[in-house]
Amino acid sequence: MKTSILPSLSLATLDRIAPDLRPAVDPRELRPKVVHFGLGAFHRAHQAVYTESAAARSGEPWGIVAVAPRSTRVVKAMRVQDCLYSVAERRPTATTTRAIGSIVGALGMRQDAERVDELLADPGVTVVTLTITEAGHYRRPGADGLDTGAPEIAADLAAARTADITTVVGGLAVGLAARMRAGGAPISVVSCDNMAANGAALGTVVRGFVEASSWPDRRAVLDWMATSVAFPSTIVDRIVPATTDADREAARAALGVWDEVPVVGEPYRQWVLEDSFAGPRPSWELDGALFVPDVVPYQLTKLRLLNGSHSALAYLGAAAGCATIADVLETGWGERLVRALSAEVAPTLPEGGPDPVAYADDLVKRFRNRKIRHLLRQIGSDGSRKIPERWFGALRSLRAARAATPALELALAAWANATRPADDGQLFGTTDPAAAQLAACWHEAADHEDTIRRLLHVLGAADLAGDGALVAGIADRLPALRAGHVEI
């Protein structure tokens, strides 16, 4: 909450900020050329930073219009500040803060539906990016297709007006159809969420929405998408904890003006993109983004080592009474877990990506950064959506090869322990769209092994639930975790 009488960050107050803390490009010179769905902290600390740098270094006016799918709180705050905000880069020994100006518009997906449709149909907009989380893609559990039975998707398919659509998948499909009808300029749609083959996954659910629609021209829309819409896969990486009031005060002290929507992040950031775009794009490579023919080796390394370790640390750390990732790394077992999980999963990674041992070394250094207060309950939320992507692919490969999987079994036991119901939700304060189903597994099971089987079925992993040795290995670890003991 604002406690200062200082003026807010805005175009009118930029001259109050030290020159080296101002945006790298004059925001007034940018144009809406990128639409982004998901106006959260990660986008503002990652893709928006790359885009500002690309605009500054190339001289091209790449501006972003960011669309919030649900809450408009950030939209309102961004508009007050002319869409300016700050990013604090927190190193273990120092913090640097500067304002970012690449976002030139902030919209609510439903409240500003007409403007969103106009932008998606505008031939000057050639890139759409998304950070809508795994859950926002509405994929069928255990499959790649669109879950047309999800109430939100079913409602969107029946919606009479764009303003009634609530999912990004539905809004994007409607917008792309409008683009085809307005002339069909090529466009690239870039998922920046933590999913294997995220480009293909996004393309599948968007096409699935068009196929399930009642539009008379849906076949023409699909034919146009096949030739004019690219869905390149990407991986994105930067640890961005939730912003606190203390972060706002720190931004005020650094800038000399009030910033209601600052973000903080670690020094490390990475963006690897499949070099498969349908039209013009920002020169993100000028700020270090890597364009490759195949992102899979990088993507699986990030999903299984970084994201996989993050989830494991979150659930095990919660059981041990820790609050943040840095707290877990100060235990006697946090580093051992990262290295053990990385070594266990490494044989499942394809060639051509980062070296797993060096990658694990970097993870330990990044996770130890106490300036990054990354809360375990934040990382552990939405586990039913996250852990199938992060753990199950490697687990299935290792089980098929008859390889031992002690680290993954421990991680799964910790996740299972965290799904136990409490009076006000899940045991450690995490949230999950499947929380009620997960809680029922504890109420209805005969013993721990039965609980594990039921939990795995909720996640669409009937094959893993049928692996008796795996289920027993997970269940055997539950008593120690329930007592707060982590044994690696």
Disulfide bonds with the S-S distance in Angstrom:
none
